[in-house]
Amino acid sequence: MKRLIKLEHVNKAYRQHQALDDVSVSFDDGQTTVIVGPSGSGKSTLLRTINLLTQPDSGTLSIDDLAVDFAKPISSAQKIAMRKKTGMVFQNWNLFPNLTVRGNIMEGPTVVLKQSKTEAAAHADELLKSVDLLETADRYPNQLSGGQQQRISICRALAMQPECLLLDEPTSALDPEMETQVLRVLLELAKQKQAMVVVTHNMVFARAVAERIVFVENGRIRYDGSSDGFFNATDERIRHFLAGISLSEGSSMA
């Protein structure tokens, strides 16, 4: 399996808090990796580092043939080139309120990828159809539910044809019914072998979709391995973490 993203010896401190402590980890193409850990463990900082939304104090990041050294200044051109490799989906969907659903999805491809409006519109409609939201194409974000808006934000990220999709707690702002809608979309993407790195608190989803689990605590990686190995771990700390989070929490994946 092709190695897509690699982080080596990454450190990030916020005043007295060490968010990332000598973290080295890689992510493979076509694989779904779920990052879990207690609140404040550094998992979101790790994810944001991949998209260069956070710049650590030291260490390196490589995505395909591109690489940056965090101890050195990173140019805007480098950031743009690296970000073209990934698509970021946030907790709050951050759609442009003045654009229609189709317009939101078309914005990146036409402005950044220089696609024609005809091509971008056709691809937007394909993506909307894949998440059962084609009928919303001409509506505005404030006319949609939270679950619909989050599915649109996933379409917007996919429209940029990223090699890897990065998702930071994509369902945390949703009620259980809407959460299920989004989780089903992500489960289908995982089946299609879309590379994804997902930060989530939802252990039902993690168990259903993850090929690999990365457990982060106090800025360090405590576990990096198979999903089955994590959920059946004998390690006392992992068992204590799982015991504190009900595996029935969240929506059914049925």
C-alpha positions as CSV (number, residue, x, y, z in Angstrom):
1,M,0.0,0.0,0.0
2,K,1.3,3.4,-1.0
3,R,2.5,5.7,1.9
4,L,0.7,9.0,1.3
5,I,1.4,11.2,4.4
6,K,4.3,11.0,6.7
7,L,5.0,13.1,9.9
8,E,8.4,12.7,11.6
9,H,9.4,14.0,15.1
10,V,6.8,16.6,15.2
11,N,6.6,18.9,18.3
12,K,4.1,21.6,19.1
13,A,3.8,23.6,22.3
14,Y,1.3,26.1,23.4
15,R,2.8,28.0,26.4
16,Q,3.2,25.3,29.0
17,H,1.1,22.7,27.1
18,Q,2.9,20.2,24.9
19,A,0.2,19.5,22.3
20,L,2.4,17.2,20.2
21,D,5.5,15.5,21.7
22,D,7.9,13.9,19.2
23,V,5.1,12.5,17.1
24,S,6.0,10.3,14.1
25,V,3.2,8.7,12.2
26,S,2.3,7.9,8.6
27,F,-1.0,7.4,6.7
28,D,-1.5,5.1,3.6
29,D,-3.4,5.7,0.4
30,G,-6.8,4.0,0.3
31,Q,-6.9,3.5,4.1
32,T,-9.3,4.9,6.7
33,T,-7.5,5.9,9.9
34,V,-9.4,7.1,12.9
35,I,-7.6,9.2,15.6
36,V,-9.1,8.9,19.1
37,G,-8.1,10.0,22.5
38,P,-9.3,12.0,25.5
39,S,-10.1,15.7,25.3
40,G,-7.0,17.9,24.9
41,S,-4.9,14.9,23.9
42,G,-3.5,16.6,20.7
43,K,-5.6,14.6,18.1
44,S,-7.1,17.7,16.4
45,T,-3.7,19.5,16.5
46,L,-2.3,16.4,14.7
47,L,-5.0,16.5,12.1
48,R,-4.6,20.3,11.5
49,T,-0.9,19.9,11.1
50,I,-1.4,17.7,8.1
51,N,-3.4,20.5,6.4
52,L,-0.9,23.2,7.7
53,L,-3.6,25.0,9.6
54,T,-1.3,24.5,12.5
55,Q,2.5,24.8,12.1
56,P,4.4,22.9,14.7
57,D,7.7,24.1,16.2
58,S,9.8,21.3,14.7
59,G,9.6,18.1,12.7
60,T,8.8,17.4,9.0
61,L,5.7,16.6,6.9
62,S,5.7,14.9,3.6
63,I,2.7,14.3,1.3
64,D,3.5,12.4,-1.8
65,D,6.6,14.1,-3.3
66,L,6.1,17.3,-1.4
67,A,7.8,18.0,2.0
68,V,8.1,20.8,4.5
69,D,10.4,21.4,7.5
70,F,8.4,23.0,10.4
71,A,11.5,24.5,11.8
72,K,11.8,26.7,8.7
73,P,9.3,29.3,7.3
74,I,6.7,27.8,5.0
75,S,5.7,29.9,2.0
76,S,2.2,30.5,0.7
77,A,3.1,28.5,-2.4
78,Q,4.1,25.5,-0.4
79,K,0.9,25.6,1.7
80,I,-1.2,25.8,-1.4
81,A,0.6,22.9,-3.0
82,M,0.3,20.7,0.1
83,R,-3.3,21.6,0.7
84,K,-4.3,20.6,-2.8
85,K,-3.4,17.0,-1.7
86,T,-5.9,17.0,1.1
87,G,-9.5,18.1,1.8
88,M,-10.5,19.4,5.2
89,V,-14.0,18.9,6.8
90,F,-14.6,20.7,10.1
91,Q,-16.9,20.3,13.0
92,N,-19.0,23.3,11.8
93,W,-19.5,23.1,8.1
94,N,-18.5,26.7,7.2
95,L,-20.4,26.9,3.9
96,F,-20.6,30.2,2.1
97,P,-24.1,31.6,3.0
98,N,-24.3,33.7,-0.2
99,L,-23.8,30.8,-2.5
100,T,-26.2,28.0,-3.4
101,V,-25.3,24.4,-2.6
102,R,-24.0,23.8,-6.1
103,G,-22.1,27.1,-6.0
104,N,-20.4,26.1,-2.7
105,I,-19.2,22.9,-4.3
106,M,-18.1,24.6,-7.5
107,E,-16.1,27.4,-5.8
108,G,-12.9,25.6,-5.2
109,P,-12.7,23.7,-8.5
110,T,-13.3,26.8,-10.6
111,V,-11.1,29.2,-8.6
112,V,-8.3,26.9,-7.5
113,L,-8.3,24.1,-10.0
114,K,-9.4,26.4,-12.9
115,Q,-12.1,24.0,-14.0
116,S,-14.8,25.3,-16.4
117,K,-18.1,26.1,-14.8
118,T,-19.8,23.5,-16.9
119,E,-17.3,20.8,-15.7
120,A,-17.5,21.9,-12.1
121,A,-21.3,22.0,-12.1
122,A,-21.5,18.5,-13.6
123,H,-19.1,17.1,-11.0
124,A,-21.0,18.9,-8.2
125,D,-24.2,17.3,-9.3
126,E,-22.6,13.9,-9.3
127,L,-21.3,14.4,-5.8
128,L,-24.7,15.6,-4.6
129,K,-26.4,12.6,-6.1
130,S,-24.0,10.3,-4.3
131,V,-25.1,11.7,-1.0
132,D,-28.8,11.8,-1.9
133,L,-28.9,15.6,-2.0
134,L,-29.2,16.5,-5.7
135,E,-32.6,18.1,-5.0
136,T,-30.9,20.7,-2.8
137,A,-28.5,22.0,-5.5
138,D,-30.2,25.4,-5.9
139,R,-31.0,26.0,-2.3
140,Y,-28.9,28.0,0.1
141,P,-27.2,26.7,3.3
142,N,-29.6,28.3,5.7
143,Q,-32.4,26.2,4.0
144,L,-30.8,22.9,5.0
145,S,-30.5,20.9,8.2
146,G,-27.2,20.5,9.9
147,G,-26.8,16.9,8.6
148,Q,-27.4,18.1,5.1
149,Q,-24.9,21.0,5.4
150,Q,-22.2,18.6,6.7
151,R,-22.8,16.2,3.8
152,I,-22.5,19.3,1.5
153,S,-19.2,20.2,3.1
154,I,-17.9,16.7,2.4
155,C,-19.0,17.1,-1.2
156,R,-17.2,20.4,-1.3
157,A,-14.0,18.8,0.0
158,L,-14.3,15.9,-2.5
159,A,-14.8,18.3,-5.4
160,M,-11.2,19.3,-5.0
161,Q,-10.2,15.7,-5.8
162,P,-8.0,15.3,-2.7
163,E,-5.8,12.4,-2.2
164,C,-6.8,12.3,1.4
165,L,-9.9,13.6,3.2
166,L,-9.3,15.0,6.7
167,L,-12.3,15.2,9.1
168,D,-12.2,16.8,12.5
169,E,-15.1,15.6,14.6
170,P,-17.4,15.8,11.6
171,T,-20.6,14.8,13.5
172,S,-20.0,16.4,16.9
173,A,-22.4,19.3,16.2
174,L,-25.2,17.0,15.0
175,D,-28.1,15.3,16.7
176,P,-28.2,11.4,16.5
177,E,-30.4,11.2,13.4
178,M,-28.3,13.8,11.4
179,E,-25.1,12.1,12.7
180,T,-26.3,8.8,11.1
181,Q,-26.7,10.5,7.7
182,V,-23.2,11.7,7.7
183,L,-21.7,8.5,9.1
184,R,-23.3,6.5,6.3
185,V,-21.6,8.8,3.7
186,L,-18.2,8.3,5.3
187,L,-18.7,4.6,5.5
188,E,-19.5,4.5,1.8
189,L,-16.3,6.5,1.1
190,A,-14.3,4.1,3.1
191,K,-15.7,1.2,1.1
192,Q,-14.6,3.1,-2.1
193,K,-11.1,3.3,-0.6
194,Q,-11.0,7.0,-0.4
195,A,-8.1,7.7,2.0
196,M,-9.4,9.4,5.1
197,V,-8.0,10.5,8.5
198,V,-10.8,11.1,10.9
199,V,-10.8,12.5,14.4
200,T,-13.9,11.4,16.2
201,H,-15.4,10.6,19.6
202,N,-17.9,8.2,18.1
203,M,-16.6,4.7,18.9
204,V,-19.5,3.0,17.0
205,F,-18.3,4.8,13.8
206,A,-14.6,4.2,14.6
207,R,-15.2,0.5,15.0
208,A,-17.4,0.2,11.9
209,V,-15.1,2.2,9.5
210,A,-11.6,2.3,10.7
211,E,-9.0,-0.1,9.3
212,R,-6.5,1.5,11.7
213,I,-6.7,3.3,15.0
214,V,-4.3,5.9,16.3
215,F,-4.7,6.6,20.0
216,V,-3.3,9.9,21.2
217,E,-2.8,11.0,24.8
218,N,-0.7,13.9,26.2
219,G,0.6,14.7,22.8
220,R,2.0,11.2,22.3
221,I,0.9,8.2,20.3
222,R,0.0,5.4,22.7
223,Y,-1.4,3.0,20.1
224,D,-1.1,2.7,16.3
225,G,-2.5,-0.4,14.8
226,S,-5.5,-2.3,13.7
227,S,-9.1,-1.5,14.7
228,D,-9.6,-5.0,16.1
229,G,-6.4,-4.8,18.1
230,F,-7.5,-1.5,19.7
231,F,-11.0,-2.6,20.6
232,N,-9.7,-5.9,22.0
233,A,-6.6,-4.4,23.6
234,T,-5.3,-5.7,27.0
235,D,-3.5,-2.5,27.6
236,E,-5.0,-1.1,30.8
237,R,-5.0,2.6,29.7
238,I,-6.8,1.7,26.4
239,R,-9.4,-0.4,28.3
240,H,-10.0,2.4,30.8
241,F,-10.5,4.9,27.9
242,L,-13.0,2.6,26.2
243,A,-14.8,1.9,29.4
244,G,-15.3,5.7,29.8
245,I,-17.0,5.9,26.4
246,S,-20.1,3.8,25.9
247,L,-19.7,1.8,22.7
248,S,-23.4,2.2,22.2
249,E,-22.9,6.0,22.1
250,G,-24.0,7.7,18.9
251,S,-26.1,6.5,16.1
252,S,-26.7,3.1,14.7
253,M,-24.7,2.3,11.6
254,A,-27.4,0.0,10.3
